[in-house]
Amino acid sequence: MYFSQKIKMMKKTIITFFLLLTVAIGYSQEKFDKWPELKSFHSVMAQTFHPSEDGDLKPIKERAGEMVTKAEALQKSTIPAEFNNDKVKASVDRLVTGSKELKKLVDSKAADDVLKQNLSALHDNFHEIVGLCQKGDDHEKNEGKKKEMNN
């Protein structure tokens, strides 16, 4: 009897996990749909960063210029109103700067570990932007409420 209860609990846990994962993926997709340039940058990032995790730096060496172009397009694009704040803008600016720095490193034939480290930092920067675009984050509103409560 105890064993069957354990199996039922495991099934519920697995189902719950996959439901939450589906919602999270759907929400991330929604952000990308609202900001096509973010989606376009993500495409290049995913196709260069993930191979680098396995030691394959050929994609970033071949596509560093494209990454700069996509980052600049992101910076010049109209940020959707719900994501448009100083923190997002600053993070996008850092993404452009980081992309250009990575391109210079690729062009100068920097060591693979240096390229990997810089690409990883750029990947983190990209995920910072995605995190700042969380729906309902209302971070600035929450900061305002904290200030009101402290006064």
N, C-alpha and C positions, 0 to 999 in steps of 0.2 A: 504494500500500500504506500509506504513512504517513497519508494522508487517512482511510482506513477505520479505522485504529487510533484516530485522533483522535475520530472519530464514536462509536466504541464507548466510549471513555473518557467522552465527554460524556454519552452515554446512561446509563452507570453512575452518574455524578455526579448527574444529574437524578433518577434513580430513588432514589438514596440520600437526596437532599435531601427528596423528597416522603415517603419513609418516616419520616424523622426528624420532619418537620413533622406528620405524622399522629399519631405517638406523643406529641409535645408537646401537640397540641390535645386528644388523648384524656386526657392527664394533667390538663390544666387543667380539663377538664370534670369529671373525677373530684373535684377539689377543690370545685368548685361543687356537685356532688351531695352531698358530705359536709356542706356548710355552705350550706343553702338561702338564708339571709339574705345571704350573700356574692354568690350568684347573682342575687338580687333587686336588690341594690345595683348590681351590674355592668350589669344591663339598663338602668337609668336612666343610669348613667355613659356607657355606649356610645352611647345614643341622644341624649345631650346633648354629649358631648365631640367625637365624630367630626364632626358638622356644624360645630362651632366651628372645626375645623381648616381648613374652607373659608370661614370668615367668617360662618357662619350661627349667630347666638346666640339665635335665637328659641326653640329647644328648651330651653335652660337658663333663659331668662327665664320660660318657662311652667312649668317643672318643678323649679325650685329648692326649693320647699317639699316636693315629693315626695322629692327627694334627701335633705333633712334627715330626713324620716320614715324612709326606708330606712336611712340611716346610724345613726339612733337604734335602729332594730330590730336592726341588726347588732350594735350595742354591747350590747344587752340579751339577745341570743341566747346559747345555750349553744355555746361554741366547741368544735369537735371536739377530743378529747383530744390527738391528735397535733399540733394547731396551737396548743394552749392554753399560751402562755407570756407572759412579761411584755412582750416586744418586740411581739408581735402585739396584745396588749391596748393598749399605748401607741399603736401605729399606728392602731388602730380609734378610740381616743379622739381622736387628731389628725384623723381623717376626720370625726368628728362636729363637732368645733370648726371645721374648715375648711368643712364644708357649711353650718353656721350663718352663718359669716362671708360666704360667697358669697351666701347668701339675703339677708343685710342689704345687700350691695352691689347685688343685683338690685332690692330694694325701694327703695333710694335712687337708683336709675337711674344707677349709676356708668357711667363711660365703657366702651365695648365692649372696649378694650384691657386695662382693669383686670379686667373680667369674664373675659376669655379667659386672662389670666395666672393668675388665681386658680383657674379651672377646670382649667387645665393642672397646677397644683401639686396640686390635689385628685386628678387622674388619676394623677399620679406617686405620691401617697400610697396610692391604691388598689393600684397595681402593687407597691408595697413590701409590702403585706399579702399579696398573691398570692405574691410571692417568698419571704416568710417562711414560707409554708405549703408550701414544696417538700417533697415526700415524701422521707423519708430524710435530710432536712437535718441533723437531730441536731446543730444548731449548739451548743446548750448542752452536749451530751455532748462535742463536739469541744473546746469551750473548757475543760471540765474536764480532758480529757486533756492539753491544752497546759500547764495549771497543774501537773499531776502531773509532767510531764516537766521543768518548770523548777524543781521543788523538789528 
